[in-house]
Amino acid sequence: MNSKKIVVIGSGFSSLSAACYLAKQGYKVTVLEKNNTIGGRARQLKKEGFTFDIGPTFYWMPDVFERFFNDFNKTTSDFYTLNKLNPAYQIYFGKKDSISISENFNAIKQTFENLEKGSGKKLELFINKAEENYNIAIKDLVYKPGENLFEIINLKTVFKLHEFILTISKQVSKSFKNKKLRKTLEFPVLFLGAKPNNTPSFYNFMNYADFKLGTWHPKGGMYQVIEGIVKLAKSLGVDIRTNCEVKKIITKNDNTVTGVNTNSGYFDCDILLSGADYHHTETLLPSRLRQYTKNYWNNKTFAPSALLFYVGINKKLNNVSHHTLFFDTDFETHAKTIYDTKEWTEKPLFYASFPSISDDTIAPKNKEAGIFLIPIAPDIKDTPEIRATYFNQLLDRIENITEEPLKEHILFHESYCVNDFKQDYNSYKGNAYGLANTLMQTHILRPKLKSKKLNNLYFCGQLTVPGPGVPPSLISGKIVSNLISKHHVQ
């Protein structure tokens, strides 16, 4: 039995994943969470009989979740029930103008063919290449710790180098002319936190995850996954403390962490792992022990923040799906306001989730739970007046586009934006998704899992490898636990 103590800061997916792996290896693991509930960005809101996932709502890459639980001789079904959504999602391009993406790939091909003759066969070829990339990336590359370039250079990847130069947008436009089809294929890249014209085409493996692996829903919401991992962690002996905010990291001889000071007292440790915001974690150290400067972070391309609304609706909806995307405005114009001008866009694209359409545990009978999300620039001005303006705009657009009366059926709404991300998660500039997966922020070019200044300080989560998203966060926890074992031999 390993007597070494590990303190983990934060209780998001990456922290909980790492805690499970480290406990399995025999470490004494304590997780410290600043908020009063576990889950980090994947927390839950309950109000008047409605249940809302505050953060992630898409369950993609089911194989990654299954692989995680299999590592502990468990399966996802031991902790929650999964249902495959059909349609996976619906995209509106204008008034009563939408397409639905089926759970069945042949049906998806027919949808493409209906919009552009010959595109069904092209889609099959496109997805076949995407599957190759998925098998290389998800089954191999993303489990590398990002310590050196040779981790990702091998016979499989050397023939894919051109796909790191060509962008998603260029690859898609080469095969598909219809704008609706292009938008549909570029949509999954938004999960990587970057513009399609700035994301390597190798990342088209997200399209394989979308069209072939499908979109799933854990009954009760994404928070059921958090609760499942927490149950696993506790069964492995992990001690989880809430309302325990780390205020300072204590070091010895400028090379070793000895513990942390919190609002609840001092916790000593042999190894410290932070799944909290990377930038914030380093501010808990003296400046001489920080790896990355203020300029380093300022010059990084961050994924968007978000303006979110959690809405109780006193009727069932007919003209929307569980996941509904509103692409009735220009994506490039919206993207420029996120990455270039960093200002509020006049007419944003947005996403709406109505999980109660598929799950009767989410809302009271004959009512609907709605979650609306607008991607926005990090650190943008955030006021109650701005939030109210956009909420009213979204309601107007949903009513107009779907011809579904909505305004008079709103029971309540709660909002969440930049200021909340900063307050609740110490999120750098209030970002929601971490660092964008651009070419210059891939693998070894991301912040390191192991501190270069302190020999027992480690990091995991969306600001380090492999990147943003729930599946990568689970993987990040596994990678860093292996790295800790490598550098701290029993």
PyMOL commands that set and color helices and strands:
alter all, ss='L'
color gray80, all
select helices_A, chain A and resi 13-24+40-42+62-70+76-78+105-115+119-137+141-143+149-151+155-158+161-164+168-175+179-192+196-198+201-213+223-235+278-283+287-289+294-298+331-339+355-357+384-402+407-409+418-425+428-430+439-441+443-445+470-487
alter helices_A, ss='H'
color red, helices_A
select strands_A, chain A and resi 5-9+28-32+44-47+50-53+82-84+89-94+97-101+216-218+239-241+246-252+256-262+265-268+271-274+305-313+323-326+350-353+368-376+410-416+457-459
alter strands_A, ss='S'
color yellow, strands_A
deselect
rebuild
show_as cartoon
